Structures are given as C-alpha cells and as structure tokens.
Amino acid sequence: MISPKFVQELFRSQPMYTMQSAKQIFEKLAHSSIMKLNKTSMQKLFDLMLMGFKWQMQSCCKPVEIYHVTMKHLTTMIEMVPNSQAAEYLENTANRLKALCESFTHYDYIMTRQEIYKFF
C-alpha cells in the first residue's frame, strides 16, 4: 500500500476513485494479509472502515484539518515501524503530501472536502 509505485499513482492528477474501485483496493489489501474473510465479513469490515472515515471527516471543523488528520495517520504509522523500509516509504509519502498541500489555498481545501463528501 505504501510502495512508491502505488503512492505515485495516488498523487497523479486524476478523477476521484469510485466507491467500487475503493472497495476493490480495500479487498486486495485485506486479502494480502493472512486474514481471509468471506463476502459478508468483508462487506462488514469495509462498512466499518467507511464509517470510521466518515466520522473523521465530519469531525473536521475546517477543511484544512483533513490534512492534519492525514499527517497524523502517517506519523503514527511511521512510529509503529521505526527504522524500516516501510518507515522510509511512509516518510516519503508524508513529505510528498506536505509539499503538495503547501501550495493549497483555502479554496483547494474546501474543494477537497467537497469531493470527499461527494464520494460518500
């Protein structure tokens, strides 16, 4: 999920993923672990993930807080895997996100938030 190739694809300017595309990626990630889920359990896990993400987005009072939440997630993951290749990939991703968001205007943050809401 944090391989440079995948992250590069995420940062490429493109239309927002559809719910179906996001679910396919989620299923591939879940099945790449030792965990194997049946269709019902996978749907429940996906719904739980969406519910958590929606709650976090709704908790953001200002659009710029979406950036802060994302950075917090990345730094927490870095702390979970110190001194590893994964930490290096996560740091590169965080630096790339920071560089991108430094050029954002307030309008860009509002539009990002609006796109996330439209996704749901």
QUIURVEN-V494813 format. One record per residue. PSI is psi in degrees with one decimal (999 if undefined). OMEGA is omega as a letter, one per 40 degrees, with the letter a starting at -180 (NA if undefined). Layout:
psi=<PSI;PSI>
omega=<OMEGA;OMEGA>
//
This chain:
psi=<-27.8;15.6;147.1;-36.6;-44.2;-43.7;-39.7;-40.9;-39.0;-34.5;-6.4;136.8;122.0;165.4;157.3;141.1;149.8;165.9;-39.6;-42.1;-42.8;-40.0;-39.0;-43.6;-43.6;-44.4;-40.6;-40.6;-46.0;-38.5;-8.4;-10.3;-175.8;-11.3;128.2;126.3;145.1;174.6;-42.1;-45.8;-39.1;-42.7;-41.0;-41.2;-43.0;-44.9;-39.6;-42.3;-44.0;-42.4;-42.5;-41.4;-43.2;-43.1;-43.1;-40.6;-40.0;-26.4;-15.6;114.4;-32.6;144.3;-34.2;-20.6;-21.2;-41.1;-46.3;-39.9;-44.5;-43.7;-37.4;-41.3;-45.2;-45.2;-35.0;-41.6;-38.0;-42.4;-25.6;-24.0;59.5;150.8;45.6;169.8;-37.4;-41.3;-39.5;-45.1;-42.8;-40.2;-41.2;-41.5;-44.9;-42.7;-38.8;-41.7;-43.5;-45.8;-41.3;-47.3;-18.4;-26.7;-3.3;140.5;173.1;-38.2;-41.8;-40.8;-39.7;-43.9;-37.2;-46.3;-42.1;-40.5;-39.7;-42.6;-38.6;-32.5;-39.1;999>
omega=<a;i;a;a;a;i;i;i;i;a;i;i;a;i;i;i;i;i;a;i;i;i;i;i;i;a;i;i;a;a;i;i;i;a;i;a;i;a;a;a;i;i;i;i;i;i;i;i;i;a;i;i;i;a;i;i;i;a;i;a;a;a;a;i;i;i;a;i;i;i;i;i;a;a;i;i;i;i;a;a;a;i;i;i;i;i;i;i;i;i;i;i;i;i;i;i;i;i;i;a;i;a;a;i;i;i;i;i;i;a;i;i;i;i;i;i;i;i;a;NA>
//
